[in-house]
Amino acid sequence: MALFDYDPHNSPASEHPELELKLKEGDLLTVFGDMDINGYFEAELNGVRGLVPSLYVDELEDDNDSEIGLEELLMRSHRDPMKEVTSDKGNERPVREMA
């Protein structure tokens, strides 16, 4: 979730405002991957993908999230993870929801 309004075109700290998303306090974002070395997340907002500064967003807990580990999920799926490997390139899945 966006904690504050943020306009990269009005930020003196923004080196590439065309790559960043404009935020309004309370915006719900989907974040992909981990924070980069410059303190930005890659995120999607209203179907548009770009960078957001980590200081302007916070992660919300999802009541549907499970504490089940990857190994347990693989065992429950009854699949051999070494035999069945599928590529999902082009259809990236969000690592976590940031709202």
C-alpha positions in Angstrom: 0.0 0.0 0.0 1.3 3.5 -0.8 1.9 5.3 2.4 2.3 8.8 0.9 1.6 10.6 -2.4 4.6 10.4 -4.7 5.3 12.0 -8.1 8.6 11.0 -9.5 8.6 14.1 -11.8 8.6 16.4 -8.8 11.2 14.4 -6.8 14.8 15.7 -6.8 15.9 12.2 -5.8 14.4 10.5 -8.9 17.0 9.9 -11.6 14.6 8.3 -14.1 11.1 9.5 -13.4 9.8 7.9 -16.6 10.5 4.5 -15.1 8.6 5.2 -11.8 5.0 5.0 -10.9 3.1 8.0 -9.5 1.5 7.1 -6.2 -1.4 8.4 -4.2 -1.7 7.5 -0.5 -3.7 4.3 -0.1 -3.0 3.0 -3.6 -2.9 -0.9 -3.8 0.2 -2.2 -5.6 1.4 -5.7 -6.7 5.1 -6.0 -6.1 7.4 -8.3 -8.1 10.6 -9.6 -6.6 12.8 -8.0 -3.9 13.9 -4.5 -3.4 16.8 -3.5 -5.7 20.1 -2.1 -4.4 18.8 1.5 -4.9 15.8 0.9 -2.7 13.1 0.4 -5.3 10.6 -2.3 -5.9 9.2 -3.3 -9.3 5.5 -2.9 -9.0 2.2 -2.7 -10.9 -0.5 -0.2 -10.3 -3.8 -0.1 -12.3 -2.2 -2.3 -15.0 0.9 -0.1 -15.3 4.3 -1.5 -14.3 7.2 0.6 -13.0 9.5 1.3 -10.1 8.4 2.5 -6.6 10.6 3.8 -3.8 10.5 1.3 -0.9 10.1 4.1 1.7 6.7 5.0 0.2 5.1 1.6 0.4 4.3 -1.0 3.1 3.3 -4.6 2.9 -0.1 -5.6 4.1 -0.7 -9.1 5.5 -3.1 -11.2 3.5 -5.4 -13.3 5.7 -5.3 -16.0 3.0 -1.4 -16.4 3.1 -0.3 -19.7 4.5 2.7 -20.7 6.5 3.3 -23.8 4.4 6.8 -24.2 3.2 7.8 -25.0 -0.4 8.9 -28.5 0.4 5.6 -29.3 2.0 3.7 -27.9 -0.9 5.7 -30.1 -3.3 5.0 -33.1 -1.2 1.3 -32.4 -1.1 1.2 -31.9 -4.9 2.3 -35.5 -5.4 4.7 -34.4 -8.2 8.3 -34.9 -8.5 9.7 -31.4 -8.8 12.8 -32.7 -10.7 10.6 -34.3 -13.5 8.1 -31.5 -14.0 9.6 -28.1 -14.5 7.5 -25.6 -16.3 8.5 -22.2 -17.5 6.2 -19.3 -16.9 8.3 -16.7 -18.8 6.1 -13.8 -20.1 3.5 -14.6 -17.4 5.4 -13.5 -14.3 3.6 -14.1 -11.1 3.8 -11.6 -8.3 5.9 -12.6 -5.4 3.7 -10.8 -2.9 0.9 -8.3 -2.8 1.6 -4.9 -1.5 -1.5 -3.0 -0.8 
